[in-house]
């Protein structure tokens, strides 16, 4: 009765909703379909009429084309002979033909000559009056002539192959348009009448066959809703409506069955909720057990705790846990509880044997409630125990088998169920993690002991490590200085190239008697000294060796003191006593200059606060007892003795012991590198001399240098222009520095060569590819962006193996002269390049090539 009341309420609510009757819906749908059909018919009719209209237009075009084919020759003859009267008569004949509205004749310039049209006295229109360009081919267009639809056809008139005019004929399309409109009107009237008749007939048919039966069905359904399911509806005429009534009767019967099913489902839901409540309690118990086992890190106690809690959760009578021994490939029982597990069952057994072995093999849980008749049962278990039911679950940690937990019952406790297996699975997942953690903890304890022993070994080696670290640090600093020196050498030599070559070019053009000549000579001398300084940097970093030559120390020291005067404050007085009688030594002038500048700089730094006296003396000394002079490292003989002393703050004994050590400095951070005196010491030793220092705090410092005297006389430089070799060959010069390219080009062109320069090696390679035999010689820098000089040389030699290549560089660790020669490179030039040197090298290479050819 309650369900019926509900259904009745729904029925009452439904009757109050307004809706559109089905008959009207179907009528509207049919009407829409008819409208759609009419639209399709109208579109088809329009397409047909359009095609018919186009056929009529094409027929008109063919008619006018045939007319012009017939009249073209007469028109051409009469127009060519300018028989205007004959042309006028011919145009009137054409105008008299059916459908022709007007005829216009134009000359070759497009100007109207004659015009005739229908309609009386009216003159030509704008189209006939305006000038048109000459026609090259006939053309037709649909348009309007004085509001009359027409086909306008124009054709050229030619005589002796040349256009002499054109004819414009307007053909009327009014009749075709009239027939088209009449056809549309007739079709529209017919379509409208048909639409109204069909709509009335279909409305009557639908009312009789559909609307009335459905209304009757609706009334019957409302009665069923009020009284409830069970009453069958009669009616129908053996059509779809009858089928609908039958389907409704079946639906009513099914509704009754569903009500009964709902009642059963409600009861089942109540039972499921009770099971869920029990399951929740089980999960809470598992969660409590998990919290308990995660705090246990002793493996044996942990396994015993897991097993006892598993027995409590499932109500089993006993159980055991076996862990996998990966080395042996066996399951090793570790703990057990209860009286079911005989000592013989605690022996190792292979994977795949018995319930535990099957679970380890399949890695899936197992329930066996009739163990004695189960085919996989172990005979020893049947003989020694009264086990009836077995429950086993694998212990998996990240898909890796750790072991198996096995529970058992006798007939007293009965069988295991799926809920027991699901509970054990939850516990096993967390137990595997706890077991793995306990194993890791045991391994960590063992590793900790080993680590402690290793830490003792590390501590013992720490002192040795610190010593090696200090040595490595010093080596790295020296390596950094070497790398820096190489970079400075390359860049500084590139800077010196235009200075050296520019000075040499100036000396080649300036007369010797000119006042500027000695100034340019000094510029060249200073530039070459800068070159030597770069070589000295490389020598200190073990990347280059400087040449030693006989030189007089006196003039060089005096020149250095003049230069240093400007860098010292006025509070410092310079006193000098330079003996120039016998001061010839074997040394490098740039190195001697650097020695003096280092010693003067240090003295100036020591006296910068209060000022003082800087005294420099040079004299000859004969050493007979080197030990007495505190210079045992030098042999007896004649020496040039150089003494540099100051009145600065002096040094203590500890500082004196480390004064010549690399990187040792007493200056503030940023004011010194600690390399100055170590470089001085190395330079003096390379000259075969010695250096010593005496100082006390507050009493200044005195440096004494002894360099062996030599008998060889220095080579005097003649103050005349250098003679250089000339030539007329073509040279390609490649260098990434534009200034180097420019000055080299000027120098070589002055010598008679044809020089082409490139600052991009890839661009130079592309230029060489286009014309490999344009150049007699290629000179390339070594260090360039995008492509190094040796790689460029390899590419050039691959294109033209006989092309001579010279490689020049400021400094490069990537290639040596011997390696360059092995590659096929003909020569190796170090920057900065002197004009005479490069001219001589060019002639040597070119002459060798000619001799080889």
Long-range contacts (C-beta under 8 A, 24 or more apart in sequence): 3-228, 3-259, 4-226, 4-227, 4-228, 7-225, 7-226, 7-228, 8-225, 8-226, 10-225, 11-222, 11-225, 11-226, 14-222, 15-222, 21-211, 22-210, 22-211, 22-214, 23-203, 23-206, 23-207, 23-210, 23-211, 26-206, 26-210, 26-211, 27-199, 27-202, 27-203, 27-206, 30-199, 30-202, 30-203, 30-206, 31-199, 34-195, 34-198, 34-199, 35-195, 38-191, 38-195, 41-187, 41-191, 42-187, 42-188, 42-191, 45-183, 45-184, 45-187, 49-180, 49-183, 49-184, 52-180, 53-176, 53-180, 56-173, 56-176, 57-142, 57-151, 57-173, 57-176, 60-99, 60-151, 60-171, 60-173, 61-140, 61-151, 61-153, 63-99, 63-171, 64-140, 64-151, 64-153, 64-169, 64-171, 65-138, 65-153, 67-94, 67-97, 67-169, 68-138, 68-153, 68-155, 68-167, 68-169, 71-167, 72-155, 72-157, 75-105, 75-157, 75-165, 75-167, 76-157, 76-158, 76-159, 76-164, 77-159, 79-105, 79-107, 79-113, 79-157, 79-159, 79-164, 79-165, 80-159, 80-164, 84-113, 84-114, 87-113, 87-114, 88-114, 88-116, 91-116, 92-116, 94-169, 99-171, 99-172, 99-175, 100-169, 100-170, 100-171, 100-172, 101-145, 101-146, 101-148, 101-150, 101-170, 101-171, 101-172, 102-128, 102-145, 102-168, 102-169, 102-170, 103-167, 103-168, 103-169, 103-170, 104-128, 104-167, 104-168, 105-165, 105-166, 105-167, 105-168, 106-132, 106-165, 106-166, 106-167, 106-168, 107-164, 107-165, 108-134, 108-163, 108-164, 108-165, 109-134, 110-134, 110-166, 113-165, 117-170, 119-146, 127-152, 127-168, 128-168, 132-166, 134-163, 134-166, 135-163, 135-166, 136-163, 142-173, 145-170, 145-172, 148-172, 148-173, 148-174, 149-173, 149-174, 149-176, 149-177, 150-174, 209-239, 210-241, 213-237, 213-241, 214-241, 217-241, 217-244, 217-245, 217-248, 221-248, 224-252, 229-253, 229-255, 229-256, 230-256, 279-419, 282-313, 282-419, 282-423, 283-426, 285-313, 286-313, 286-423, 286-426, 286-427, 286-430, 289-313, 289-427, 289-430, 290-427, 290-430, 290-434, 293-430, 293-431, 293-434, 294-430, 294-433, 294-434, 294-437, 296-434, 296-438, 297-437, 297-438, 297-441, 298-438, 299-435, 299-438, 299-439, 299-442, 300-334, 300-335, 302-434, 302-435, 302-438, 303-334, 303-335, 303-435, 304-335, 304-337, 306-405, 306-427, 306-431, 306-434, 306-435, 307-335, 307-336, 307-337, 307-405, 308-337, 309-427, 310-405, 310-407, 310-424, 310-427, 311-337, 311-338, 311-407, 313-423, 313-424, 313-427, 314-391, 314-407, 314-416, 314-420, 314-423, 314-424, 315-413, 315-420, 316-391, 316-407, 316-408, 316-409, 316-413, 316-416, 317-408, 317-409, 317-410, 317-412, 317-413, 318-407, 318-408, 319-405, 319-406, 319-407, 319-408, 320-345, 320-346, 320-405, 320-406, 321-395, 321-403, 321-404, 321-405, 321-406, 322-356, 322-403, 322-404, 322-406, 323-395, 323-402, 323-403, 323-435, 324-360, 324-401, 324-402, 324-403, 331-356, 331-357, 331-360, 331-403, 331-404, 334-403, 338-408, 340-385, 340-386, 340-387, 340-408, 340-410, 341-385, 341-408, 342-384, 342-385, 344-380, 344-384, 345-378, 345-380, 345-381, 345-384, 345-385, 349-378, 353-378, 354-378, 354-381, 355-390, 355-392, 355-406, 356-392, 356-404, 356-406, 358-392, 359-392, 359-393, 359-394, 359-404, 359-406, 360-394, 360-401, 360-403, 360-404, 363-394, 363-396, 363-401, 364-394, 365-391, 365-392, 365-393, 365-394, 365-421, 365-424, 365-425, 366-390, 366-391, 366-392, 366-393, 367-391, 367-416, 367-417, 367-418, 367-420, 367-421, 369-415, 369-416, 371-408, 386-410, 386-411, 388-414, 388-415, 389-413, 389-414, 389-415, 389-416, 390-416, 391-416, 391-420, 391-421, 391-424, 393-421, 393-424, 393-425, 393-428, 394-428, 395-428, 395-431, 395-432, 395-435, 396-428, 396-429, 396-432, 397-432, 397-433, 397-435, 397-436, 402-432, 402-435, 402-436, 403-432, 403-435, 405-431, 474-662, 474-663, 477-662, 477-663, 478-541, 478-662, 481-540, 481-541, 481-675, 482-541, 482-542, 482-543, 483-541, 484-541, 485-537, 485-538, 485-540, 485-541, 485-543, 486-538, 486-541, 486-543, 486-811, 486-813, 488-534, 488-537, 489-534, 489-535, 489-537, 489-538, 489-543, 489-544, 489-810, 489-811, 490-783, 490-809, 490-810, 490-811, 490-812, 491-810, 492-530, 492-534, 492-810, 493-531, 493-534, 493-809, 493-810, 493-811, 493-830, 493-831, 493-832, 494-735, 494-737, 494-740, 494-810, 494-831, 496-527, 496-530, 496-531, 496-534, 496-831, 496-832, 497-737, 497-739, 497-740, 497-743, 497-744, 497-831, 497-832, 497-833, 498-739, 498-740, 498-742, 498-743, 499-523, 499-527, 499-832, 500-524, 500-527, 500-528, 500-531, 500-832, 500-833, 500-834, 501-743, 501-744, 501-746, 501-747, 501-832, 501-833, 501-834, 501-835, 502-743, 503-527, 504-722, 504-747, 504-834, 504-835, 504-836, 505-743, 505-746, 505-747, 505-750, 505-835, 507-721, 507-722, 508-721, 508-722, 508-724, 508-750, 508-835, 512-719, 512-720, 512-721, 518-719, 521-719, 527-832, 529-589, 529-590, 529-593, 531-832, 532-588, 532-589, 532-590, 532-591, 533-590, 533-593, 533-594, 534-810, 534-811, 535-590, 536-588, 536-590, 536-591, 536-594, 536-683, 538-811, 540-675, 540-679, 540-682, 543-811, 543-813, 544-811, 546-588, 546-590, 546-591, 547-588, 548-586, 548-587, 548-588, 548-686, 548-687, 549-586, 549-587, 549-588, 549-714, 549-715, 550-584, 550-585, 550-586, 550-710, 550-712, 550-713, 550-714, 551-584, 551-585, 551-587, 551-589, 551-592, 551-714, 552-580, 552-583, 552-584, 552-714, 553-583, 553-584, 553-585, 553-587, 553-592, 553-618, 553-640, 553-642, 553-707, 554-578, 554-579, 554-580, 554-583, 554-618, 555-580, 556-589, 556-592, 556-593, 556-596, 557-592, 557-596, 557-616, 557-618, 557-642, 560-592, 560-593, 560-596, 560-597, 560-600, 561-596, 561-600, 561-616, 563-597, 564-596, 564-597, 564-600, 564-601, 564-604, 567-601, 567-604, 568-600, 568-604, 568-614, 569-604, 569-608, 569-611, 571-607, 571-610, 571-611, 571-612, 572-603, 572-604, 572-607, 572-611, 572-612, 572-613, 572-614, 573-611, 573-612, 573-613, 573-614, 574-613, 574-614, 574-615, 574-616, 575-613, 575-614, 575-615, 575-616, 576-615, 576-616, 576-617, 577-615, 577-616, 577-617, 577-618, 577-619, 578-616, 578-617, 578-618, 579-618, 579-619, 579-620, 581-620, 582-620, 582-638, 582-640, 582-709, 583-618, 583-620, 583-640, 583-709, 584-709, 584-710, 584-711, 584-712, 584-713, 584-714, 585-640, 585-687, 585-707, 585-708, 585-709, 585-710, 586-687, 586-688, 586-708, 586-710, 586-712, 587-687, 587-707, 588-683, 591-683, 591-686, 591-687, 592-683, 594-679, 594-680, 594-683, 595-680, 595-683, 595-684, 595-705, 596-644, 598-676, 598-677, 598-679, 598-680, 599-644, 599-680, 599-703, 600-644, 601-676, 602-676, 602-677, 602-701, 603-644, 603-645, 603-646, 603-648, 603-701, 605-648, 605-667, 605-671, 606-646, 606-648, 606-649, 606-650, 606-700, 606-701, 607-646, 607-647, 607-648, 609-649, 612-646, 612-647, 612-648, 612-700, 613-646, 613-647, 614-644, 614-645, 614-646, 615-643, 615-644, 615-645, 615-646, 616-642, 616-643, 616-644, 617-641, 617-642, 617-643, 618-642, 618-643, 620-709, 621-706, 623-706, 629-706, 630-692, 631-690, 631-692, 631-706, 633-690, 634-688, 634-689, 634-690, 634-706, 634-708, 637-708, 637-709, 638-708, 638-709, 639-689, 639-706, 639-707, 639-708, 639-709, 640-706, 640-707, 640-708, 640-709, 641-704, 641-705, 641-706, 642-704, 642-705, 642-706, 642-707, 643-702, 643-703, 643-704, 643-705, 644-702, 644-703, 644-705, 645-700, 645-701, 645-702, 645-703, 646-700, 646-701, 647-699, 647-700, 648-700, 648-701, 649-697, 649-698, 649-700, 650-695, 650-696, 650-697, 650-698, 650-699, 650-700, 650-701, 651-693, 651-695, 651-696, 651-697, 651-701, 652-696, 652-697, 656-693, 656-695, 659-693, 660-691, 722-835, 722-836, 723-836, 724-751, 724-835, 724-836, 724-839, 724-840, 725-751, 725-839, 725-840, 725-842, 725-843, 726-751, 726-752, 726-839, 727-751, 727-752, 727-753, 727-839, 727-842, 727-843, 727-846, 728-752, 728-753, 728-754, 729-753, 729-754, 729-776, 729-777, 729-842, 729-846, 730-754, 730-755, 730-756, 730-774, 730-775, 730-776, 730-777, 731-755, 731-756, 731-775, 731-776, 731-777, 731-778, 731-779, 731-842, 732-756, 732-757, 732-758, 732-764, 732-767, 732-768, 732-774, 732-775, 732-777, 732-778, 732-779, 733-757, 733-758, 733-778, 733-779, 733-780, 734-758, 734-759, 734-761, 734-764, 734-778, 734-779, 734-780, 734-781, 734-784, 734-789, 734-792, 735-759, 735-780, 735-781, 735-784, 736-760, 736-761, 736-781, 736-783, 736-784, 736-785, 737-781, 740-781, 744-779, 744-833, 744-838, 747-835, 747-838, 748-838, 748-839, 748-842, 751-835, 751-839, 753-842, 760-786, 761-786, 761-787, 761-788, 761-789, 761-792, 762-786, 762-787, 764-792, 765-792, 765-795, 765-796, 768-796, 768-799, 768-800, 769-799, 772-799, 772-800, 772-803, 773-800, 775-803, 776-804, 776-846, 777-803, 777-804, 777-805, 777-806, 777-842, 777-845, 777-846, 778-803, 778-804, 778-805, 778-806, 779-805, 779-806, 779-808, 779-829, 779-838, 779-842, 780-805, 780-806, 780-807, 780-808, 781-808, 781-809, 782-807, 782-808, 782-809, 782-812, 782-814, 782-815, 783-809, 783-810, 783-811, 783-812, 783-814, 788-814, 790-814, 790-815, 790-820, 790-823, 790-825, 793-820, 793-823, 793-824, 793-825, 794-823, 797-823, 797-824, 802-849, 804-845, 804-846, 804-848, 804-849, 806-841, 806-842, 806-845, 808-833, 808-838
